Amino acid sequence: MLDKPPVRRGKKQAGNALLEASFVLLPLLAIMFAIMDYSMAIFLRATFQNAVREGVRYAVTYQTMSGQCQDASIRQVVKNMSAGFLNSSHDSLIRITYHPPSDLSQTLSGVGSNASGNIVEISVEDYNYGWMAPLMRTNTPLNITVRAADKTEGLPGGTTTPPCR
């Protein structure tokens, strides 16, 4: 058996291999970043949806944290359930509104708006998620908005006055 000498490649062939690798690597990386970006956006939306759902559960039972009124307690519950994505700088994104059960287009405010039987709606609105790898050189963030609502229960312990808002 005769051993054949190894085939030597010229400089042009080595350059072709680098060019071919870049043709494969760049689309592959773009697809990987897109998968990670969309996965993160879906994860954020699901996390915020769970957080506002837990905030509504907390609100309908009139619970409050010590030293806080009901709205501040609800905001804290939503922030605690958001896996650290919402912090004190995002307080303005967490909205708490009350509606009478007869007309959901009407918004109640002031003392007693959180009375028994009203509808409480909690939302995280316009959370900006900046893409890791913006496609087509755009830097427009994705706005995430989630909502949850439920009817408030009767006041606990036979009290007639709801907690402060």
ZADO-1210 file (C-alpha; in nm, 4 decimals, padded with zeros to 6 digits):
<atoms>
<atom x="00.0000" y="00.0000" z="00.0000" code="MET" pos="1"/>
<atom x="00.1321" y="00.3320" z="-00.1012" code="LEU" pos="2"/>
<atom x="00.0756" y="00.6266" z="00.1246" code="ASP" pos="3"/>
<atom x="-00.0398" y="00.9339" z="-00.0563" code="LYS" pos="4"/>
<atom x="00.1095" y="01.2640" z="00.0474" code="PRO" pos="5"/>
<atom x="-00.1329" y="01.5021" z="00.2227" code="PRO" pos="6"/>
<atom x="-00.3120" y="01.7428" z="-00.0046" code="VAL" pos="7"/>
<atom x="-00.1947" y="02.0946" z="00.0510" code="ARG" pos="8"/>
<atom x="-00.4361" y="02.3777" z="00.0079" code="ARG" pos="9"/>
<atom x="-00.3416" y="02.7032" z="-00.1404" code="GLY" pos="10"/>
<atom x="-00.4047" y="03.0447" z="00.0119" code="LYS" pos="11"/>
<atom x="-00.7141" y="03.0932" z="-00.2045" code="LYS" pos="12"/>
<atom x="-00.8768" y="02.7789" z="-00.0676" code="GLN" pos="13"/>
<atom x="-00.8156" y="02.8843" z="00.2951" code="ALA" pos="14"/>
<atom x="-00.9825" y="03.2192" z="00.2209" code="GLY" pos="15"/>
<atom x="-01.2792" y="03.0401" z="00.0660" code="ASN" pos="16"/>
<atom x="-01.3273" y="02.8360" z="00.3842" code="ALA" pos="17"/>
<atom x="-01.3376" y="03.1552" z="00.5926" code="LEU" pos="18"/>
<atom x="-01.5870" y="03.3134" z="00.3542" code="LEU" pos="19"/>
<atom x="-01.8086" y="03.0056" z="00.3554" code="GLU" pos="20"/>
<atom x="-01.7987" y="02.9918" z="00.7356" code="ALA" pos="21"/>
<atom x="-01.9154" y="03.3529" z="00.7553" code="SER" pos="22"/>
<atom x="-02.2029" y="03.2768" z="00.5141" code="PHE" pos="23"/>
<atom x="-02.3195" y="03.0039" z="00.7527" code="VAL" pos="24"/>
<atom x="-02.2334" y="03.1688" z="01.0859" code="LEU" pos="25"/>
<atom x="-02.4038" y="03.5064" z="01.0358" code="LEU" pos="26"/>
<atom x="-02.7534" y="03.3699" z="00.9559" code="PRO" pos="27"/>
<atom x="-02.7140" y="03.1093" z="01.2300" code="LEU" pos="28"/>
<atom x="-02.6352" y="03.3789" z="01.4896" code="LEU" pos="29"/>
<atom x="-02.9228" y="03.5954" z="01.3647" code="ALA" pos="30"/>
<atom x="-03.1646" y="03.3044" z="01.4063" code="ILE" pos="31"/>
<atom x="-03.0292" y="03.2255" z="01.7543" code="MET" pos="32"/>
<atom x="-03.0636" y="03.5882" z="01.8710" code="PHE" pos="33"/>
<atom x="-03.4160" y="03.6056" z="01.7273" code="ALA" pos="34"/>
<atom x="-03.5155" y="03.2907" z="01.9160" code="ILE" pos="35"/>
<atom x="-03.3712" y="03.4306" z="02.2397" code="MET" pos="36"/>
<atom x="-03.5388" y="03.7704" z="02.1864" code="ASP" pos="37"/>
<atom x="-03.8842" y="03.6303" z="02.1155" code="TYR" pos="38"/>
<atom x="-03.8512" y="03.3817" z="02.4003" code="SER" pos="39"/>
<atom x="-03.7648" y="03.6622" z="02.6413" code="MET" pos="40"/>
<atom x="-04.0595" y="03.8727" z="02.5223" code="ALA" pos="41"/>
<atom x="-04.2979" y="03.5788" z="02.5729" code="ILE" pos="42"/>
<atom x="-04.1477" y="03.5109" z="02.9156" code="PHE" pos="43"/>
<atom x="-04.1891" y="03.8764" z="03.0197" code="LEU" pos="44"/>
<atom x="-04.5524" y="03.8849" z="02.9111" code="ARG" pos="45"/>
<atom x="-04.6328" y="03.5619" z="03.0953" code="ALA" pos="46"/>
<atom x="-04.4519" y="03.6830" z="03.4079" code="THR" pos="47"/>
<atom x="-04.6376" y="04.0163" z="03.4079" code="PHE" pos="48"/>
<atom x="-04.9705" y="03.8420" z="03.3449" code="GLN" pos="49"/>
<atom x="-04.9109" y="03.6218" z="03.6471" code="ASN" pos="50"/>
<atom x="-04.8053" y="03.9238" z="03.8560" code="ALA" pos="51"/>
<atom x="-05.1216" y="04.1250" z="03.7820" code="VAL" pos="52"/>
<atom x="-05.3355" y="03.8143" z="03.8381" code="ARG" pos="53"/>
<atom x="-05.1789" y="03.7749" z="04.1829" code="GLU" pos="54"/>
<atom x="-05.2319" y="04.1475" z="04.2455" code="GLY" pos="55"/>
<atom x="-05.6035" y="04.1081" z="04.1698" code="VAL" pos="56"/>
<atom x="-05.6272" y="03.8063" z="04.3998" code="ARG" pos="57"/>
<atom x="-05.4676" y="04.0145" z="04.6721" code="TYR" pos="58"/>
<atom x="-05.6939" y="04.3144" z="04.6030" code="ALA" pos="59"/>
<atom x="-06.0282" y="04.1332" z="04.6123" code="VAL" pos="60"/>
<atom x="-05.9636" y="04.0119" z="04.9674" code="THR" pos="61"/>
<atom x="-05.8819" y="04.3636" z="05.1005" code="TYR" pos="62"/>
<atom x="-05.5443" y="04.2631" z="05.2370" code="GLN" pos="63"/>
<atom x="-05.2923" y="04.5343" z="05.3166" code="THR" pos="64"/>
<atom x="-04.9296" y="04.5278" z="05.4216" code="MET" pos="65"/>
<atom x="-04.8505" y="04.6865" z="05.7538" code="SER" pos="66"/>
<atom x="-04.8286" y="05.0640" z="05.7299" code="GLY" pos="67"/>
<atom x="-04.9529" y="05.0798" z="05.3695" code="GLN" pos="68"/>
<atom x="-05.2861" y="05.1527" z="05.2091" code="CYS" pos="69"/>
<atom x="-05.4430" y="04.9048" z="04.9680" code="GLN" pos="70"/>
<atom x="-05.3070" y="05.0468" z="04.6397" code="ASP" pos="71"/>
<atom x="-04.9494" y="05.0573" z="04.7690" code="ALA" pos="72"/>
<atom x="-04.9856" y="04.7007" z="04.8970" code="SER" pos="73"/>
<atom x="-05.1199" y="04.5833" z="04.5601" code="ILE" pos="74"/>
<atom x="-04.8312" y="04.7509" z="04.3758" code="ARG" pos="75"/>
<atom x="-04.5857" y="04.5788" z="04.6074" code="GLN" pos="76"/>
<atom x="-04.7448" y="04.2385" z="04.5437" code="VAL" pos="77"/>
<atom x="-04.7272" y="04.2946" z="04.1660" code="VAL" pos="78"/>
<atom x="-04.3600" y="04.3966" z="04.1915" code="LYS" pos="79"/>
<atom x="-04.2802" y="04.0973" z="04.4144" code="ASN" pos="80"/>
<atom x="-04.4396" y="03.8584" z="04.1641" code="MET" pos="81"/>
<atom x="-04.2672" y="04.0099" z="03.8582" code="SER" pos="82"/>
<atom x="-03.9391" y="03.8184" z="03.9024" code="ALA" pos="83"/>
<atom x="-03.7478" y="04.1438" z="03.9522" code="GLY" pos="84"/>
<atom x="-03.8424" y="04.2998" z="03.6173" code="PHE" pos="85"/>
<atom x="-04.0586" y="04.5659" z="03.7862" code="LEU" pos="86"/>
<atom x="-03.8964" y="04.7808" z="04.0508" code="ASN" pos="87"/>
<atom x="-03.9676" y="05.1158" z="04.2169" code="SER" pos="88"/>
<atom x="-03.8857" y="05.3028" z="03.8948" code="SER" pos="89"/>
<atom x="-04.1753" y="05.1196" z="03.7253" code="HIS" pos="90"/>
<atom x="-04.4455" y="05.2236" z="03.9759" code="ASP" pos="91"/>
<atom x="-04.6121" y="05.4451" z="03.7145" code="SER" pos="92"/>
<atom x="-04.6605" y="05.1418" z="03.4853" code="LEU" pos="93"/>
<atom x="-04.8707" y="04.9560" z="03.7440" code="ILE" pos="94"/>
<atom x="-05.2249" y="05.0922" z="03.7251" code="ARG" pos="95"/>
<atom x="-05.5074" y="05.0115" z="03.9653" code="ILE" pos="96"/>
<atom x="-05.8607" y="05.1158" z="03.8720" code="THR" pos="97"/>
<atom x="-06.2039" y="05.0421" z="04.0128" code="TYR" pos="98"/>
<atom x="-06.5258" y="05.0195" z="03.8121" code="HIS" pos="99"/>
<atom x="-06.8894" y="04.9846" z="03.9157" code="PRO" pos="100"/>
<atom x="-07.0259" y="04.6445" z="03.8078" code="PRO" pos="101"/>
<atom x="-07.3096" y="04.8095" z="03.6150" code="SER" pos="102"/>
<atom x="-07.0876" y="05.0218" z="03.3854" code="ASP" pos="103"/>
<atom x="-06.7310" y="04.9038" z="03.3208" code="LEU" pos="104"/>
<atom x="-06.6528" y="05.2103" z="03.1094" code="SER" pos="105"/>
<atom x="-06.6870" y="05.4302" z="03.4184" code="GLN" pos="106"/>
<atom x="-06.3856" y="05.4637" z="03.6511" code="THR" pos="107"/>
<atom x="-06.4334" y="05.5208" z="04.0219" code="LEU" pos="108"/>
<atom x="-06.1883" y="05.7253" z="04.2274" code="SER" pos="109"/>
<atom x="-06.1527" y="05.8547" z="04.5779" code="GLY" pos="110"/>
<atom x="-06.2625" y="05.7190" z="04.9141" code="VAL" pos="111"/>
<atom x="-06.4886" y="05.4161" z="04.8899" code="GLY" pos="112"/>
<atom x="-06.4096" y="05.3366" z="04.5274" code="SER" pos="113"/>
<atom x="-06.2728" y="05.0041" z="04.6484" code="ASN" pos="114"/>
<atom x="-06.6048" y="04.9153" z="04.8150" code="ALA" pos="115"/>
<atom x="-06.7411" y="04.5627" z="04.8162" code="SER" pos="116"/>
<atom x="-06.8877" y="04.4506" z="04.4833" code="GLY" pos="117"/>
<atom x="-06.6875" y="04.6860" z="04.2598" code="ASN" pos="118"/>
<atom x="-06.4595" y="04.5546" z="03.9851" code="ILE" pos="119"/>
<atom x="-06.0855" y="04.6003" z="04.0415" code="VAL" pos="120"/>
<atom x="-05.8600" y="04.6092" z="03.7342" code="GLU" pos="121"/>
<atom x="-05.4840" y="04.5913" z="03.7667" code="ILE" pos="122"/>
<atom x="-05.2554" y="04.6385" z="03.4697" code="SER" pos="123"/>
<atom x="-04.8941" y="04.6797" z="03.3711" code="VAL" pos="124"/>
<atom x="-04.9024" y="04.9141" z="03.0737" code="GLU" pos="125"/>
<atom x="-04.6376" y="05.0076" z="02.8188" code="ASP" pos="126"/>
<atom x="-04.3408" y="04.8189" z="02.9631" code="TYR" pos="127"/>
<atom x="-04.0629" y="04.8735" z="02.7080" code="ASN" pos="128"/>
<atom x="-03.8552" y="04.5705" z="02.6194" code="TYR" pos="129"/>
<atom x="-03.5485" y="04.6602" z="02.4149" code="GLY" pos="130"/>
<atom x="-03.4480" y="04.3888" z="02.1722" code="TRP" pos="131"/>
<atom x="-03.1042" y="04.2313" z="02.2208" code="MET" pos="132"/>
<atom x="-03.0436" y="04.2189" z="01.8470" code="ALA" pos="133"/>
<atom x="-03.2666" y="04.4702" z="01.6671" code="PRO" pos="134"/>
<atom x="-03.3665" y="04.3439" z="01.3253" code="LEU" pos="135"/>
<atom x="-03.3202" y="04.5612" z="01.0191" code="MET" pos="136"/>
<atom x="-03.1337" y="04.8205" z="01.2288" code="ARG" pos="137"/>
<atom x="-03.4409" y="04.9483" z="01.4091" code="THR" pos="138"/>
<atom x="-03.4284" y="05.0215" z="01.7792" code="ASN" pos="139"/>
<atom x="-03.8036" y="05.0426" z="01.8422" code="THR" pos="140"/>
<atom x="-03.8814" y="04.8693" z="02.1743" code="PRO" pos="141"/>
<atom x="-04.1623" y="04.6209" z="02.2190" code="LEU" pos="142"/>
<atom x="-04.4407" y="04.7580" z="02.4440" code="ASN" pos="143"/>
<atom x="-04.5887" y="04.4945" z="02.6734" code="ILE" pos="144"/>
<atom x="-04.9319" y="04.5516" z="02.8309" code="THR" pos="145"/>
<atom x="-05.1205" y="04.3016" z="03.0483" code="VAL" pos="146"/>
<atom x="-05.4451" y="04.3287" z="03.2488" code="ARG" pos="147"/>
<atom x="-05.6462" y="04.1305" z="03.5005" code="ALA" pos="148"/>
<atom x="-05.9766" y="04.2123" z="03.6720" code="ALA" pos="149"/>
<atom x="-06.2175" y="04.0623" z="03.9224" code="ASP" pos="150"/>
<atom x="-06.5076" y="04.1561" z="04.1474" code="LYS" pos="151"/>
<atom x="-06.4162" y="04.2510" z="04.5048" code="THR" pos="152"/>
<atom x="-06.5498" y="04.0302" z="04.7809" code="GLU" pos="153"/>
<atom x="-06.7374" y="04.1305" z="05.0917" code="GLY" pos="154"/>
<atom x="-06.5400" y="04.3202" z="05.3521" code="LEU" pos="155"/>
<atom x="-06.3646" y="04.0931" z="05.6011" code="PRO" pos="156"/>
<atom x="-06.4699" y="04.0538" z="05.9621" code="GLY" pos="157"/>
<atom x="-06.8023" y="04.2345" z="05.9288" code="GLY" pos="158"/>
<atom x="-06.6396" y="04.5757" z="05.8764" code="THR" pos="159"/>
<atom x="-06.8293" y="04.8311" z="05.6704" code="THR" pos="160"/>
<atom x="-06.5448" y="05.0616" z="05.5662" code="THR" pos="161"/>
<atom x="-06.2903" y="04.9449" z="05.3065" code="PRO" pos="162"/>
<atom x="-05.9203" y="05.0119" z="05.3736" code="PRO" pos="163"/>
<atom x="-05.7608" y="05.3350" z="05.2523" code="CYS" pos="164"/>
<atom x="-05.6578" y="05.3442" z="04.8881" code="ARG" pos="165"/>
</atoms>
